[in-house]
Amino acid sequence: MSLTVAARRAFDFKVEDYSFASQMAGFCESFQSDTFHVGGYDWAVRFSPDLGVSLKLVILSKPKAVERVGVKFAFTLVDKSGKASAAVLQKKCSMFFFKGQEEGFDYFMSKKDLGKYIHRDCFVVRCTVSVLRQPKRY
């Protein structure tokens, strides 16, 4: 039994037509995944192909009144065989206070390094999200 994790989910975000997306994106523009649900909240992943690869987790639901949402999350790339790469893994713990807030990595990896994970002009990012329980006050 976990004393801190209220809910956990892994979500795969498939970025298709990467070369086109990379050409079309302006500075600081991003592409957003479908919505997924974890721990009573809606979430999405945002990918930006700026100078390097930027990945962010964004909360799409409004946190309940006077509540902060503690989250532990990780991004990793999935290789051509469908396995998550242990070599490309970044983790973070954050607090989300308002709808639309995003947290993550402005420079997850270089475009050159990303090339190793592109297959048929697409790649897959696995985002694992753990929403933490609120501590009880006694």
DRENDO-365188 format. One record per residue (C-alpha): residue in one letter; x, y, z. Coordinates in steps of 0.02 Angstrom, whole numbers, plus 50000, padded with zeros to 5 digits. Layout:
REM residues N
('a',(X,Y,Z)) ...
END
This chain:
REM residues 138
('m',(50000,50000,50000)) ('s',(50065,50172,49954)) ('l',(50045,50307,50085)) ('t',(50072,50453,49966)) ('v',(50019,50410,49788)) ('a',(49833,50434,49757)) ('a',(49839,50384,49573)) ('r',(49967,50341,49441)) ('r',(49955,50327,49252)) ('a',(50070,50312,49103)) ('f',(50017,50402,48945)) ('d',(50098,50385,48774)) ('f',(50101,50542,48667)) ('k',(50137,50500,48485)) ('v',(50205,50647,48386)) ('e',(50169,50612,48203)) ('d',(50235,50708,48052)) ('y',(50380,50772,48158)) ('s',(50472,50854,48012)) ('f',(50317,50953,47962)) ('a',(50278,51002,48142)) ('s',(50458,51058,48168)) ('q',(50450,51169,48012)) ('m',(50280,51243,48053)) ('a',(50308,51284,48236)) ('g',(50359,51461,48275)) ('f',(50463,51512,48424)) ('c',(50385,51447,48586)) ('e',(50238,51366,48496)) ('s',(50188,51195,48554)) ('f',(50083,51044,48509)) ('q',(49969,50968,48640)) ('s',(49923,50786,48668)) ('d',(49750,50719,48694)) ('t',(49681,50743,48869)) ('f',(49708,50605,48997)) ('h',(49640,50586,49173)) ('v',(49741,50551,49331)) ('g',(49696,50576,49514)) ('g',(49536,50672,49483)) ('y',(49616,50796,49361)) ('d',(49633,50814,49172)) ('w',(49810,50829,49103)) ('a',(49901,50846,48937)) ('v',(50079,50844,48873)) ('r',(50146,50991,48774)) ('f',(50288,50967,48651)) ('s',(50384,51111,48574)) ('p',(50516,51083,48439)) ('d',(50610,51247,48467)) ('l',(50800,51246,48476)) ('g',(50792,51082,48570)) ('v',(50647,50972,48620)) ('s',(50538,51047,48757)) ('l',(50414,50937,48855)) ('k',(50289,51001,48983)) ('l',(50149,50926,49086)) ('v',(49997,51042,49095)) ('i',(49847,51032,49212)) ('l',(49684,51062,49118)) ('s',(49567,51052,49269)) ('k',(49545,51187,49398)) ('p',(49614,51127,49565)) ('k',(49485,51121,49703)) ('a',(49472,51277,49812)) ('v',(49625,51308,49920)) ('e',(49709,51151,49857)) ('r',(49877,51121,49782)) ('v',(49904,50967,49676)) ('g',(50067,50879,49711)) ('v',(50130,50781,49562)) ('k',(50279,50672,49525)) ('f',(50305,50647,49339)) ('a',(50431,50579,49215)) ('f',(50457,50588,49028)) ('t',(50549,50457,48929)) ('l',(50561,50416,48745)) ('v',(50498,50251,48678)) ('d',(50614,50162,48556)) ('k',(50566,50077,48393)) ('s',(50533,49912,48483)) ('g',(50405,49996,48599)) ('k',(50515,49996,48755)) ('a',(50544,50150,48861)) ('s',(50724,50208,48853)) ('a',(50811,50212,49021)) ('a',(50946,50320,48942)) ('v',(50824,50462,48905)) ('l',(50726,50490,49065)) ('q',(50692,50650,49160)) ('k',(50593,50659,49322)) ('k',(50520,50802,49419)) ('c',(50409,50840,49569)) ('s',(50299,50994,49559)) ('m',(50151,51080,49638)) ('f',(50008,51137,49526)) ('f',(49902,51281,49590)) ('f',(49797,51338,49442)) ('k',(49717,51277,49280)) ('g',(49836,51293,49133)) ('q',(49994,51287,49237)) ('e',(50133,51189,49152)) ('e',(50290,51113,49223)) ('g',(50427,51016,49138)) ('f',(50585,51032,49039)) ('d',(50626,51179,48924)) ('y',(50769,51077,48851)) ('f',(50728,50892,48865)) ('m',(50853,50844,48730)) ('s',(50932,50906,48569)) ('k',(50850,50882,48400)) ('k',(51002,50782,48347)) ('d',(50982,50659,48492)) ('l',(50795,50647,48458)) ('g',(50836,50581,48285)) ('k',(50882,50413,48362)) ('y',(50700,50391,48416)) ('i',(50613,50450,48257)) ('h',(50540,50308,48155)) ('r',(50435,50344,48000)) ('d',(50435,50529,48044)) ('c',(50359,50504,48216)) ('f',(50414,50471,48395)) ('v',(50329,50425,48558)) ('v',(50351,50509,48728)) ('r',(50292,50412,48880)) ('c',(50233,50523,49022)) ('t',(50209,50439,49191)) ('v',(50108,50544,49313)) ('s',(50083,50511,49498)) ('v',(49960,50627,49587)) ('l',(50003,50634,49771)) ('r',(49880,50633,49914)) ('q',(49861,50791,50015)) ('p',(49940,50779,50188)) ('k',(49817,50772,50332)) ('r',(49827,50902,50470)) ('y',(49792,50839,50643)) 
END
